[in-house]
Structures are given as structure tokens and as C-alpha cells.
């Protein structure tokens, strides 16, 4: 079994209105030292195989076609090999 | 400056319908070895301070009161001290 941790983040040049709202809320609650908030997605995917090459190939397609919007989002991932 | 990486994940006992939909989509697209998908939030917060104790105190409150729903979600975070 291979577990992939996939991070889908907005590209740095893209405005993050949700993060802005969270930041304003935190300021209102007195957390004055907060200077930036970015909200992203974190997706865990388990694969029933131990073939890392195959998993990486699948993941590239999955991120490109399903999980991330290539216009505004970037992705990265880590693999964990487990029992 | 301290950067916090916050992970808001559904508790293991809580069903993740969004993850289920993603998994079904991946099966339809031929990624048959995918056995589980869980969708979570990943939030980056920058603090304009180098006081780690203060940041940890803030983060506990922020996660408990703003970011996570304690009934269904768990949180964890890592701190990075930067320039």
C-alpha cells in the first residue's frame, strides 16, 4: 500500500478571498500578529499497490485532470510506503 | 516571522462524502488501485512575530474556535521559523 499526501495550493499570484476573510476574522478576535492566511486543499489518497512508478504516473494525471485547476492552482505530493 | 502549516482533517470515524465522490471519479477514469480518498483543509498562516510560545497559544485558539469543527474535525500544525 502506498499513501499519497497531495497539496493543492493557489498559485502565489492568485488572490485568496477565503484566506482574506479568515485573516480579517482573526484580527477581529485579537490575533493582531497574523499577516497572511492562505487556504488550500490537502488530499490523502491510498493506493492498493506497491509500484511507486505506477502511483506517480497515476498521481500526475489525477492532479492535472481532477484535483487541481491548472490555471490557478499548483500541486505537490509526498508518498509514504506503509503496511 | 513564523509560518504555521495547519491541517484540518475529518476524524477517522466521520464519513467523507467529498472524498467518496473523488474516489468514484478516479475509478471511472481507470485508476483502479485507488482504495481511499480523504479531502482535508490545509491552511498557511504567517505571524509577524518570532515568539513561538505566543504563536502556539494563538494557534490553539484559532484552530479550536475558527478553523476546525471540534465535533467532526481534528487539527495539527507545524511551525517554520523564517526570515
Backbone of each chain as nested JSON, in Angstrom:
{
  "chains": [
    {"id": "A", "residues": [
      {"number": 1, "name": "UNK", "atoms": {"N": [0.833, -1.197, 0.0], "CA": [0.0, 0.0, 0.0], "C": [0.871, 1.252, 0.0]}},
      {"number": 2, "name": "UNK", "atoms": {"N": [0.508, 2.208, -0.836], "CA": [1.207, 3.496, -0.847], "C": [0.184, 4.579, -0.53]}},
      {"number": 3, "name": "UNK", "atoms": {"N": [0.578, 5.481, 0.387], "CA": [-0.313, 6.586, 0.732], "C": [0.288, 7.867, 0.166]}},
      {"number": 4, "name": "UNK", "atoms": {"N": [-0.51, 8.608, -0.586], "CA": [-0.031, 9.88, -1.135], "C": [-0.684, 11.038, -0.392]}},
      {"number": 5, "name": "UNK", "atoms": {"N": [0.136, 12.026, -0.051], "CA": [-0.395, 13.267, 0.529], "C": [-0.267, 14.337, -0.537]}},
      {"number": 6, "name": "UNK", "atoms": {"N": [-1.404, 14.826, -1.001], "CA": [-1.418, 15.779, -2.11], "C": [-1.829, 17.155, -1.589]}},
      {"number": 7, "name": "UNK", "atoms": {"N": [-1.053, 18.165, -1.953], "CA": [-1.356, 19.541, -1.556], "C": [-1.756, 20.321, -2.798]}},
      {"number": 8, "name": "UNK", "atoms": {"N": [-2.962, 20.902, -2.781], "CA": [-3.42, 21.729, -3.898], "C": [-3.458, 23.167, -3.392]}},
      {"number": 9, "name": "UNK", "atoms": {"N": [-2.529, 23.977, -3.838], "CA": [-2.452, 25.356, -3.331], "C": [-2.729, 26.339, -4.475]}},
      {"number": 10, "name": "UNK", "atoms": {"N": [-3.301, 27.478, -4.124], "CA": [-3.442, 28.549, -5.107], "C": [-2.065, 29.046, -5.49]}},
      {"number": 11, "name": "UNK", "atoms": {"N": [-1.861, 29.383, -6.771], "CA": [-0.584, 29.967, -7.17], "C": [-0.382, 31.289, -6.413]}},
      {"number": 12, "name": "UNK", "atoms": {"N": [0.881, 31.626, -6.116], "CA": [1.133, 32.818, -5.282], "C": [0.519, 34.102, -5.852]}},
      {"number": 13, "name": "UNK", "atoms": {"N": [0.394, 34.192, -7.175], "CA": [-0.13, 35.417, -7.777], "C": [-1.659, 35.498, -7.726]}},
      {"number": 14, "name": "UNK", "atoms": {"N": [-2.313, 34.419, -7.298], "CA": [-3.776, 34.377, -7.307], "C": [-4.311, 34.819, -5.943]}},
      {"number": 15, "name": "UNK", "atoms": {"N": [-5.26, 35.747, -5.963], "CA": [-5.887, 36.211, -4.727], "C": [-6.65, 35.085, -4.049]}},
      {"number": 16, "name": "UNK", "atoms": {"N": [-6.617, 35.06, -2.729], "CA": [-7.326, 34.03, -1.969], "C": [-8.371, 34.705, -1.072]}},
      {"number": 17, "name": "UNK", "atoms": {"N": [-9.581, 34.941, -1.606], "CA": [-10.602, 35.651, -0.827], "C": [-10.971, 34.927, 0.47]}},
      {"number": 18, "name": "UNK", "atoms": {"N": [-10.983, 33.581, 0.433], "CA": [-11.327, 32.82, 1.647], "C": [-10.278, 33.061, 2.736]}},
      {"number": 19, "name": "UNK", "atoms": {"N": [-9.004, 33.055, 2.325], "CA": [-7.933, 33.335, 3.287], "C": [-8.037, 34.734, 3.854]}},
      {"number": 20, "name": "UNK", "atoms": {"N": [-8.421, 35.682, 2.998], "CA": [-8.584, 37.083, 3.426], "C": [-9.677, 37.196, 4.496]}},
      {"number": 21, "name": "UNK", "atoms": {"N": [-10.774, 36.485, 4.282], "CA": [-11.885, 36.511, 5.244], "C": [-11.432, 35.921, 6.577]}},
      {"number": 22, "name": "UNK", "atoms": {"N": [-10.7, 34.789, 6.511], "CA": [-10.206, 34.175, 7.75], "C": [-9.278, 35.162, 8.459]}},
      {"number": 23, "name": "UNK", "atoms": {"N": [-8.388, 35.842, 7.709], "CA": [-7.453, 36.782, 8.329], "C": [-8.202, 37.917, 9.018]}},
      {"number": 24, "name": "UNK", "atoms": {"N": [-9.224, 38.469, 8.343], "CA": [-9.995, 39.553, 8.957], "C": [-10.668, 39.074, 10.245]}},
      {"number": 25, "name": "UNK", "atoms": {"N": [-11.199, 37.856, 10.21], "CA": [-11.83, 37.287, 11.412], "C": [-10.815, 37.189, 12.549]}},
      {"number": 26, "name": "UNK", "atoms": {"N": [-9.611, 36.705, 12.224], "CA": [-8.586, 36.545, 13.263], "C": [-8.187, 37.9, 13.848]}},
      {"number": 27, "name": "UNK", "atoms": {"N": [-8.101, 38.922, 12.997], "CA": [-7.781, 40.265, 13.502], "C": [-8.879, 40.747, 14.448]}},
      {"number": 28, "name": "UNK", "atoms": {"N": [-10.141, 40.512, 14.047], "CA": [-11.273, 40.924, 14.884], "C": [-11.206, 40.234, 16.245]}},
      {"number": 29, "name": "UNK", "atoms": {"N": [-10.718, 38.983, 16.25], "CA": [-10.643, 38.23, 17.51], "C": [-9.391, 38.571, 18.317]}},
      {"number": 30, "name": "UNK", "atoms": {"N": [-8.576, 39.495, 17.821], "CA": [-7.431, 39.956, 18.601], "C": [-6.093, 39.325, 18.244]}},
      {"number": 31, "name": "UNK", "atoms": {"N": [-6.073, 38.478, 17.207], "CA": [-4.797, 37.873, 16.788], "C": [-4.095, 38.828, 15.819]}},
      {"number": 32, "name": "UNK", "atoms": {"N": [-3.572, 39.933, 16.382], "CA": [-3.091, 41.045, 15.559], "C": [-1.834, 40.696, 14.779]}},
      {"number": 33, "name": "UNK", "atoms": {"N": [-1.073, 39.706, 15.231], "CA": [0.204, 39.43, 14.573], "C": [0.055, 38.585, 13.303]}},
      {"number": 34, "name": "UNK", "atoms": {"N": [-1.163, 38.138, 12.996], "CA": [-1.368, 37.364, 11.768], "C": [-1.23, 38.29, 10.559]}},
      {"number": 35, "name": "UNK", "atoms": {"N": [-0.325, 37.953, 9.627], "CA": [-0.102, 38.846, 8.49], "C": [-0.557, 38.251, 7.161]}},
      {"number": 36, "name": "UNK", "atoms": {"N": [-0.769, 36.95, 7.112], "CA": [-1.261, 36.362, 5.866], "C": [-1.897, 35.008, 6.154]}},
      {"number": 37, "name": "UNK", "atoms": {"N": [-2.977, 34.703, 5.437], "CA": [-3.623, 33.386, 5.541], "C": [-3.919, 32.898, 4.124]}},
      {"number": 38, "name": "UNK", "atoms": {"N": [-3.51, 31.674, 3.826], "CA": [-3.843, 31.062, 2.529], "C": [-4.52, 29.724, 2.818]}},
      {"number": 39, "name": "UNK", "atoms": {"N": [-5.678, 29.51, 2.22], "CA": [-6.427, 28.273, 2.433], "C": [-6.242, 27.361, 1.216]}},
      {"number": 40, "name": "UNK", "atoms": {"N": [-5.823, 26.135, 1.459], "CA": [-5.56, 25.191, 0.375], "C": [-6.245, 23.864, 0.682]}},
      {"number": 41, "name": "UNK", "atoms": {"N": [-6.136, 22.936, -0.275], "CA": [-6.696, 21.606, -0.06], "C": [-5.58, 20.609, 0.201]}},
      {"number": 42, "name": "UNK", "atoms": {"N": [-5.896, 19.636, 1.027], "CA": [-4.949, 18.584, 1.377], "C": [-5.706, 17.275, 1.199]}},
      {"number": 43, "name": "UNK", "atoms": {"N": [-5.222, 16.425, 0.317], "CA": [-5.971, 15.221, -0.039], "C": [-5.096, 13.994, 0.179]}},
      {"number": 44, "name": "UNK", "atoms": {"N": [-5.606, 13.043, 0.936], "CA": [-4.885, 11.788, 1.156], "C": [-5.48, 10.711, 0.252]}},
      {"number": 45, "name": "UNK", "atoms": {"N": [-4.632, 10.058, -0.515], "CA": [-5.098, 9.006, -1.426], "C": [-4.323, 7.731, -1.137]}},
      {"number": 46, "name": "UNK", "atoms": {"N": [-5.068, 6.648, -0.877], "CA": [-4.417, 5.346, -0.668], "C": [-4.493, 4.526, -1.939]}},
      {"number": 47, "name": "UNK", "atoms": {"N": [-3.369, 3.897, -2.289], "CA": [-3.288, 3.034, -3.463], "C": [-3.027, 1.602, -3.015]}},
      {"number": 48, "name": "UNK", "atoms": {"N": [-3.787, 0.68, -3.574], "CA": [-3.623, -0.751, -3.271], "C": [-2.553, -1.357, -4.158]}},
      {"number": 49, "name": "UNK", "atoms": {"N": [-1.351, -0.823, -4.109], "CA": [-0.245, -1.337, -4.911], "C": [1.046, -0.849, -4.264]}},
      {"number": 50, "name": "UNK", "atoms": {"N": [2.144, -1.515, -4.544], "CA": [3.432, -1.048, -4.031], "C": [4.338, -0.567, -5.157]}},
      {"number": 51, "name": "UNK", "atoms": {"N": [3.761, -0.406, -6.34], "CA": [4.526, 0.038, -7.501], "C": [4.572, 1.567, -7.532]}},
      {"number": 52, "name": "UNK", "atoms": {"N": [5.699, 2.117, -7.049], "CA": [5.787, 3.566, -6.883], "C": [5.748, 4.294, -8.223]}},
      {"number": 53, "name": "UNK", "atoms": {"N": [6.341, 3.696, -9.246], "CA": [6.361, 4.326, -10.58], "C": [4.932, 4.501, -11.098]}},
      {"number": 54, "name": "UNK", "atoms": {"N": [4.153, 3.425, -10.958], "CA": [2.757, 3.458, -11.397], "C": [1.953, 4.501, -10.607]}},
      {"number": 55, "name": "UNK", "atoms": {"N": [2.197, 4.557, -9.29], "CA": [1.467, 5.514, -8.453], "C": [1.807, 6.944, -8.866]}},
      {"number": 56, "name": "UNK", "atoms": {"N": [3.101, 7.208, -9.122], "CA": [3.482, 8.572, -9.532], "C": [2.825, 8.963, -10.854]}},
      {"number": 57, "name": "UNK", "atoms": {"N": [2.787, 8.02, -11.787], "CA": [2.129, 8.286, -13.077], "C": [0.647, 8.603, -12.873]}},
      {"number": 58, "name": "UNK", "atoms": {"N": [-0.026, 7.766, -12.065], "CA": [-1.441, 7.998, -11.768], "C": [-1.635, 9.367, -11.136]}},
      {"number": 59, "name": "UNK", "atoms": {"N": [-0.773, 9.682, -10.156], "CA": [-0.952, 10.929, -9.408], "C": [-0.82, 12.153, -10.307]}},
      {"number": 60, "name": "UNK", "atoms": {"N": [0.141, 12.12, -11.22], "CA": [0.305, 13.268, -12.127], "C": [-0.986, 13.504, -12.907]}},
      {"number": 61, "name": "UNK", "atoms": {"N": [-1.562, 12.4, -13.413], "CA": [-2.816, 12.529, -14.168], "C": [-3.952, 12.998, -13.267]}},
      {"number": 62, "name": "UNK", "atoms": {"N": [-4.034, 12.393, -12.064], "CA": [-5.12, 12.725, -11.135], "C": [-5.065, 14.21, -10.775]}},
      {"number": 63, "name": "UNK", "atoms": {"N": [-3.862, 14.712, -10.467], "CA": [-3.726, 16.12, -10.065], "C": [-4.065, 17.03, -11.238]}},
      {"number": 64, "name": "UNK", "atoms": {"N": [-3.514, 16.718, -12.413], "CA": [-3.724, 17.564, -13.598], "C": [-5.176, 17.603, -14.035]}},
      {"number": 65, "name": "UNK", "atoms": {"N": [-5.829, 16.435, -14.027], "CA": [-7.148, 16.338, -14.649], "C": [-8.298, 16.469, -13.665]}},
      {"number": 66, "name": "UNK", "atoms": {"N": [-8.09, 16.087, -12.405], "CA": [-9.225, 16.019, -11.477], "C": [-9.091, 17.015, -10.324]}},
      {"number": 67, "name": "UNK", "atoms": {"N": [-7.947, 17.015, -9.661], "CA": [-7.882, 17.736, -8.384], "C": [-7.553, 19.214, -8.513]}},
      {"number": 68, "name": "UNK", "atoms": {"N": [-6.627, 19.558, -9.414], "CA": [-6.179, 20.953, -9.48], "C": [-6.698, 21.629, -10.746]}},
      {"number": 69, "name": "UNK", "atoms": {"N": [-6.974, 22.911, -10.637], "CA": [-7.259, 23.739, -11.802], "C": [-5.933, 24.347, -12.253]}},
      {"number": 70, "name": "UNK", "atoms": {"N": [-5.383, 23.892, -13.398], "CA": [-4.031, 24.319, -13.763], "C": [-3.894, 25.826, -14.0]}},
      {"number": 71, "name": "UNK", "atoms": {"N": [-5.016, 26.537, -14.186], "CA": [-4.924, 27.982, -14.377], "C": [-4.592, 28.719, -13.095]}},
      {"number": 72, "name": "UNK", "atoms": {"N": [-5.107, 28.221, -11.982], "CA": [-4.973, 28.998, -10.741], "C": [-4.279, 28.208, -9.628]}},
      {"number": 73, "name": "UNK", "atoms": {"N": [-4.132, 26.91, -9.802], "CA": [-3.638, 26.101, -8.693], "C": [-2.372, 25.32, -9.057]}},
      {"number": 74, "name": "UNK", "atoms": {"N": [-1.542, 25.114, -8.067], "CA": [-0.357, 24.273, -8.224], "C": [-0.523, 23.067, -7.297]}},
      {"number": 75, "name": "UNK", "atoms": {"N": [0.17, 21.983, -7.602], "CA": [0.075, 20.825, -6.713], "C": [1.457, 20.273, -6.385]}},
      {"number": 76, "name": "UNK", "atoms": {"N": [1.512, 19.603, -5.266], "CA": [2.72, 18.854, -4.922], "C": [2.257, 17.644, -4.123]}},
      {"number": 77, "name": "UNK", "atoms": {"N": [3.115, 16.639, -4.054], "CA": [2.697, 15.47, -3.274], "C": [3.901, 14.746, -2.683]}},
      {"number": 78, "name": "UNK", "atoms": {"N": [3.61, 14.001, -1.632], "CA": [4.613, 13.147, -0.982], "C": [4.048, 11.736, -0.949]}},
      {"number": 79, "name": "UNK", "atoms": {"N": [4.919, 10.743, -1.064], "CA": [4.463, 9.348, -0.955], "C": [4.97, 8.738, 0.349]}},
      {"number": 80, "name": "UNK", "atoms": {"N": [4.115, 7.93, 0.947], "CA": [4.504, 7.16, 2.134], "C": [4.226, 5.698, 1.833]}},
      {"number": 81, "name": "UNK", "atoms": {"N": [5.234, 4.861, 1.991], "CA": [5.01, 3.441, 1.779], "C": [4.69, 2.815, 3.128]}},
      {"number": 82, "name": "UNK", "atoms": {"N": [3.599, 2.111, 3.195], "CA": [3.177, 1.599, 4.507], "C": [2.797, 0.147, 4.452]}},
      {"number": 83, "name": "UNK", "atoms": {"N": [2.302, -0.351, 5.562], "CA": [1.887, -1.755, 5.658], "C": [0.523, -1.924, 5.022]}}
    ]},
    {"id": "B", "residues": [
      {"number": 1, "name": "UNK", "atoms": {"N": [9.509, 36.307, 11.705], "CA": [8.272, 35.785, 11.138], "C": [8.175, 34.278, 11.38]}},
      {"number": 2, "name": "UNK", "atoms": {"N": [7.018, 33.828, 11.748], "CA": [6.787, 32.39, 11.904], "C": [5.658, 31.995, 10.956]}},
      {"number": 3, "name": "UNK", "atoms": {"N": [5.876, 30.898, 10.233], "CA": [4.831, 30.406, 9.331], "C": [4.279, 29.11, 9.91]}},
      {"number": 4, "name": "UNK", "atoms": {"N": [2.971, 29.043, 10.033], "CA": [2.334, 27.83, 10.547], "C": [1.634, 27.11, 9.4]}},
      {"number": 5, "name": "UNK", "atoms": {"N": [1.821, 25.802, 9.351], "CA": [1.075, 24.962, 8.412], "C": [0.057, 24.179, 9.216]}},
      {"number": 6, "name": "UNK", "atoms": {"N": [-1.219, 24.453, 8.975], "CA": [-2.289, 23.855, 9.772], "C": [-3.055, 22.855, 8.911]}},
      {"number": 7, "name": "UNK", "atoms": {"N": [-3.247, 21.661, 9.445], "CA": [-4.009, 20.621, 8.746], "C": [-5.313, 20.394, 9.485]}},
      {"number": 8, "name": "UNK", "atoms": {"N": [-6.439, 20.571, 8.792], "CA": [-7.755, 20.313, 9.39], "C": [-8.303, 19.069, 8.704]}},
      {"number": 9, "name": "UNK", "atoms": {"N": [-8.33, 17.968, 9.424], "CA": [-8.774, 16.709, 8.824], "C": [-10.05, 16.212, 9.494]}},
      {"number": 10, "name": "UNK", "atoms": {"N": [-10.881, 15.533, 8.738], "CA": [-12.045, 14.884, 9.333], "C": [-11.555, 13.779, 10.264]}},
      {"number": 11, "name": "UNK", "atoms": {"N": [-12.225, 13.609, 11.4], "CA": [-11.874, 12.489, 12.278], "C": [-12.082, 11.178, 11.529]}},
      {"number": 12, "name": "UNK", "atoms": {"N": [-11.255, 10.159, 11.839], "CA": [-11.31, 8.9, 11.067], "C": [-12.701, 8.262, 11.042]}},
      {"number": 13, "name": "UNK", "atoms": {"N": [-13.49, 8.465, 12.104], "CA": [-14.814, 7.831, 12.163], "C": [-15.868, 8.584, 11.362]}},
      {"number": 14, "name": "UNK", "atoms": {"N": [-15.514, 9.781, 10.853], "CA": [-16.502, 10.595, 10.144], "C": [-16.438, 10.305, 8.65]}},
      {"number": 15, "name": "UNK", "atoms": {"N": [-17.598, 10.064, 8.049], "CA": [-17.668, 9.817, 6.61], "C": [-17.25, 11.052, 5.833]}},
      {"number": 16, "name": "UNK", "atoms": {"N": [-16.557, 10.843, 4.721], "CA": [-16.122, 11.963, 3.884], "C": [-16.762, 11.825, 2.495]}},
      {"number": 17, "name": "UNK", "atoms": {"N": [-17.969, 12.384, 2.328], "CA": [-18.673, 12.217, 1.047], "C": [-17.901, 12.813, -0.126]}},
      {"number": 18, "name": "UNK", "atoms": {"N": [-17.204, 13.942, 0.109], "CA": [-16.433, 14.562, -0.971], "C": [-15.313, 13.625, -1.444]}},
      {"number": 19, "name": "UNK", "atoms": {"N": [-14.636, 12.998, -0.463], "CA": [-13.586, 12.042, -0.809], "C": [-14.144, 10.852, -1.578]}},
      {"number": 20, "name": "UNK", "atoms": {"N": [-15.337, 10.41, -1.173], "CA": [-16.001, 9.275, -1.836], "C": [-16.284, 9.61, -3.306]}},
      {"number": 21, "name": "UNK", "atoms": {"N": [-16.757, 10.829, -3.543], "CA": [-17.049, 11.259, -4.916], "C": [-15.759, 11.285, -5.735]}},
      {"number": 22, "name": "UNK", "atoms": {"N": [-14.687, 11.827, -5.141], "CA": [-13.411, 11.869, -5.859], "C": [-12.962, 10.441, -6.178]}},
      {"number": 23, "name": "UNK", "atoms": {"N": [-13.098, 9.527, -5.2], "CA": [-12.666, 8.151, -5.426], "C": [-13.46, 7.508, -6.567]}},
      {"number": 24, "name": "UNK", "atoms": {"N": [-14.785, 7.701, -6.573], "CA": [-15.598, 7.142, -7.654], "C": [-15.165, 7.698, -9.009]}},
      {"number": 25, "name": "UNK", "atoms": {"N": [-14.878, 9.003, -9.047], "CA": [-14.411, 9.627, -10.295], "C": [-13.113, 8.976, -10.754]}},
      {"number": 26, "name": "UNK", "atoms": {"N": [-12.188, 8.764, -9.814], "CA": [-10.892, 8.174, -10.178], "C": [-11.066, 6.746, -10.69]}},
      {"number": 27, "name": "UNK", "atoms": {"N": [-11.974, 5.987, -10.075], "CA": [-12.24, 4.625, -10.57], "C": [-12.789, 4.674, -11.998]}},
      {"number": 28, "name": "UNK", "atoms": {"N": [-13.724, 5.608, -12.238], "CA": [-14.301, 5.759, -13.58], "C": [-13.217, 6.076, -14.603]}},
      {"number": 29, "name": "UNK", "atoms": {"N": [-12.208, 6.845, -14.178], "CA": [-11.127, 7.236, -15.094], "C": [-10.061, 6.149, -15.224]}},
      {"number": 30, "name": "UNK", "atoms": {"N": [-10.257, 5.029, -14.537], "CA": [-9.342, 3.908, -14.725], "C": [-8.266, 3.752, -13.667]}},
      {"number": 31, "name": "UNK", "atoms": {"N": [-8.295, 4.595, -12.629], "CA": [-7.292, 4.459, -11.563], "C": [-7.815, 3.443, -10.544]}},
      {"number": 32, "name": "UNK", "atoms": {"N": [-7.779, 2.176, -10.943], "CA": [-8.452, 1.125, -10.175], "C": [-7.783, 0.834, -8.843]}},
      {"number": 33, "name": "UNK", "atoms": {"N": [-6.488, 1.179, -8.694], "CA": [-5.789, 0.83, -7.458], "C": [-6.058, 1.797, -6.31]}},
      {"number": 34, "name": "UNK", "atoms": {"N": [-6.815, 2.875, -6.58], "CA": [-7.139, 3.823, -5.503], "C": [-8.136, 3.172, -4.549]}},
      {"number": 35, "name": "UNK", "atoms": {"N": [-7.789, 3.099, -3.252], "CA": [-8.673, 2.416, -2.31], "C": [-9.32, 3.351, -1.301]}},
      {"number": 36, "name": "UNK", "atoms": {"N": [-8.789, 4.573, -1.147], "CA": [-9.416, 5.526, -0.222], "C": [-8.977, 6.932, -0.574]}},
      {"number": 37, "name": "UNK", "atoms": {"N": [-9.911, 7.887, -0.437], "CA": [-9.583, 9.299, -0.632], "C": [-10.212, 10.082, 0.51]}},
      {"number": 38, "name": "UNK", "atoms": {"N": [-9.407, 10.931, 1.166], "CA": [-9.948, 11.823, 2.206], "C": [-9.54, 13.246, 1.842]}},
      {"number": 39, "name": "UNK", "atoms": {"N": [-10.519, 14.142, 1.83], "CA": [-10.25, 15.53, 1.468], "C": [-10.225, 16.374, 2.742]}},
      {"number": 40, "name": "UNK", "atoms": {"N": [-9.155, 17.125, 2.925], "CA": [-8.988, 17.937, 4.131], "C": [-8.601, 19.352, 3.744]}},
      {"number": 41, "name": "UNK", "atoms": {"N": [-8.484, 20.205, 4.76], "CA": [-8.038, 21.574, 4.509], "C": [-6.611, 21.749, 4.993]}},
      {"number": 42, "name": "UNK", "atoms": {"N": [-5.891, 22.598, 4.288], "CA": [-4.504, 22.901, 4.617], "C": [-4.407, 24.426, 4.596]}},
      {"number": 43, "name": "UNK", "atoms": {"N": [-4.044, 25.011, 5.734], "CA": [-4.075, 26.469, 5.864], "C": [-2.707, 26.966, 6.299]}},
      {"number": 44, "name": "UNK", "atoms": {"N": [-2.156, 27.914, 5.54], "CA": [-0.878, 28.519, 5.917], "C": [-1.151, 29.869, 6.559]}},
      {"number": 45, "name": "UNK", "atoms": {"N": [-0.584, 30.069, 7.739], "CA": [-0.784, 31.338, 8.454], "C": [0.571, 31.93, 8.781]}},
      {"number": 46, "name": "UNK", "atoms": {"N": [0.784, 33.188, 8.368], "CA": [2.03, 33.868, 8.719], "C": [1.802, 34.798, 9.889]}},
      {"number": 47, "name": "UNK", "atoms": {"N": [2.742, 34.752, 10.835], "CA": [2.674, 35.612, 12.02], "C": [3.849, 36.585, 11.991]}},
      {"number": 48, "name": "UNK", "atoms": {"N": [3.571, 37.855, 12.248], "CA": [4.606, 38.891, 12.293], "C": [5.226, 38.95, 13.679]}},
      {"number": 49, "name": "UNK", "atoms": {"N": [5.787, 37.855, 14.126], "CA": [6.426, 37.814, 15.435], "C": [7.364, 36.613, 15.443]}},
      {"number": 50, "name": "UNK", "atoms": {"N": [8.342, 36.605, 16.324], "CA": [9.218, 35.437, 16.439], "C": [9.028, 34.727, 17.763]}},
      {"number": 51, "name": "UNK", "atoms": {"N": [7.965, 35.092, 18.479], "CA": [7.672, 34.497, 19.786], "C": [6.864, 33.205, 19.585]}},
      {"number": 52, "name": "UNK", "atoms": {"N": [7.575, 32.066, 19.646], "CA": [6.929, 30.804, 19.333], "C": [5.851, 30.431, 20.346]}},
      {"number": 53, "name": "UNK", "atoms": {"N": [6.078, 30.772, 21.61], "CA": [5.096, 30.452, 22.654], "C": [3.779, 31.164, 22.365]}},
      {"number": 54, "name": "UNK", "atoms": {"N": [3.887, 32.442, 22.032], "CA": [2.705, 33.253, 21.72], "C": [1.974, 32.69, 20.491]}},
      {"number": 55, "name": "UNK", "atoms": {"N": [2.753, 32.303, 19.473], "CA": [2.147, 31.774, 18.246], "C": [1.409, 30.478, 18.538]}},
      {"number": 56, "name": "UNK", "atoms": {"N": [2.015, 29.597, 19.345], "CA": [1.344, 28.328, 19.667], "C": [0.039, 28.571, 20.426]}},
      {"number": 57, "name": "UNK", "atoms": {"N": [0.061, 29.525, 21.366], "CA": [-1.161, 29.871, 22.103], "C": [-2.244, 30.377, 21.156]}},
      {"number": 58, "name": "UNK", "atoms": {"N": [-1.852, 31.294, 20.259], "CA": [-2.802, 31.818, 19.27], "C": [-3.369, 30.692, 18.418]}},
      {"number": 59, "name": "UNK", "atoms": {"N": [-2.482, 29.809, 17.954], "CA": [-2.91, 28.756, 17.034], "C": [-3.923, 27.816, 17.669]}},
      {"number": 60, "name": "UNK", "atoms": {"N": [-3.69, 27.468, 18.947], "CA": [-4.643, 26.578, 19.627], "C": [-6.031, 27.213, 19.616]}},
      {"number": 61, "name": "UNK", "atoms": {"N": [-6.085, 28.525, 19.935], "CA": [-7.378, 29.22, 19.953], "C": [-7.964, 29.302, 18.55]}},
      {"number": 62, "name": "UNK", "atoms": {"N": [-7.114, 29.633, 17.573], "CA": [-7.568, 29.795, 16.192], "C": [-8.158, 28.485, 15.671]}},
      {"number": 63, "name": "UNK", "atoms": {"N": [-7.457, 27.379, 15.932], "CA": [-7.943, 26.083, 15.431], "C": [-9.237, 25.685, 16.133]}},
      {"number": 64, "name": "UNK", "atoms": {"N": [-9.26, 25.851, 17.456], "CA": [-10.44, 25.448, 18.231], "C": [-11.665, 26.269, 17.879]}},
      {"number": 65, "name": "UNK", "atoms": {"N": [-11.488, 27.589, 17.728], "CA": [-12.639, 28.48, 17.64], "C": [-13.026, 28.838, 16.215]}},
      {"number": 66, "name": "UNK", "atoms": {"N": [-12.049, 28.829, 15.297], "CA": [-12.331, 29.347, 13.952], "C": [-12.217, 28.279, 12.873]}},
      {"number": 67, "name": "UNK", "atoms": {"N": [-11.109, 27.55, 12.863], "CA": [-10.818, 26.724, 11.685], "C": [-11.468, 25.341, 11.727]}},
      {"number": 68, "name": "UNK", "atoms": {"N": [-11.456, 24.7, 12.892], "CA": [-11.941, 23.32, 12.956], "C": [-13.283, 23.237, 13.676]}},
      {"number": 69, "name": "UNK", "atoms": {"N": [-14.101, 22.319, 13.25], "CA": [-15.327, 21.976, 13.966], "C": [-14.975, 20.815, 14.901]}},
      {"number": 70, "name": "UNK", "atoms": {"N": [-14.91, 21.083, 16.22], "CA": [-14.412, 20.05, 17.135], "C": [-15.249, 18.773, 17.165]}},
      {"number": 71, "name": "UNK", "atoms": {"N": [-16.484, 18.835, 16.659], "CA": [-17.311, 17.623, 16.643], "C": [-16.856, 16.619, 15.59]}},
      {"number": 72, "name": "UNK", "atoms": {"N": [-16.378, 17.134, 14.475], "CA": [-16.089, 16.242, 13.351], "C": [-14.646, 16.322, 12.869]}},
      {"number": 73, "name": "UNK", "atoms": {"N": [-13.92, 17.354, 13.264], "CA": [-12.596, 17.571, 12.695], "C": [-11.495, 17.59, 13.758]}},
      {"number": 74, "name": "UNK", "atoms": {"N": [-10.336, 17.175, 13.346], "CA": [-9.149, 17.25, 14.196], "C": [-8.147, 18.178, 13.514]}},
      {"number": 75, "name": "UNK", "atoms": {"N": [-7.246, 18.758, 14.29], "CA": [-6.251, 19.628, 13.658], "C": [-4.849, 19.28, 14.147]}},
      {"number": 76, "name": "UNK", "atoms": {"N": [-3.889, 19.625, 13.316], "CA": [-2.491, 19.531, 13.724], "C": [-1.758, 20.645, 13.002]}},
      {"number": 77, "name": "UNK", "atoms": {"N": [-0.602, 21.019, 13.523], "CA": [0.133, 22.085, 12.833], "C": [1.629, 21.919, 13.03]}},
      {"number": 78, "name": "UNK", "atoms": {"N": [2.371, 22.528, 12.09], "CA": [3.837, 22.587, 12.169], "C": [4.222, 24.052, 12.073]}},
      {"number": 79, "name": "UNK", "atoms": {"N": [5.292, 24.416, 12.768], "CA": [5.784, 25.8, 12.669], "C": [7.093, 25.83, 11.907]}},
      {"number": 80, "name": "UNK", "atoms": {"N": [7.253, 26.878, 11.102], "CA": [8.509, 27.112, 10.398], "C": [8.954, 28.52, 10.739]}},
      {"number": 81, "name": "UNK", "atoms": {"N": [10.186, 28.642, 11.226], "CA": [10.695, 29.971, 11.521], "C": [11.473, 30.453, 10.306]}},
      {"number": 82, "name": "UNK", "atoms": {"N": [11.125, 31.626, 9.816], "CA": [11.732, 32.084, 8.561], "C": [12.339, 33.459, 8.697]}},
      {"number": 83, "name": "UNK", "atoms": {"N": [12.755, 34.012, 7.587], "CA": [13.394, 35.339, 7.535], "C": [12.336, 36.414, 7.658]}}
    ]}
  ]
}
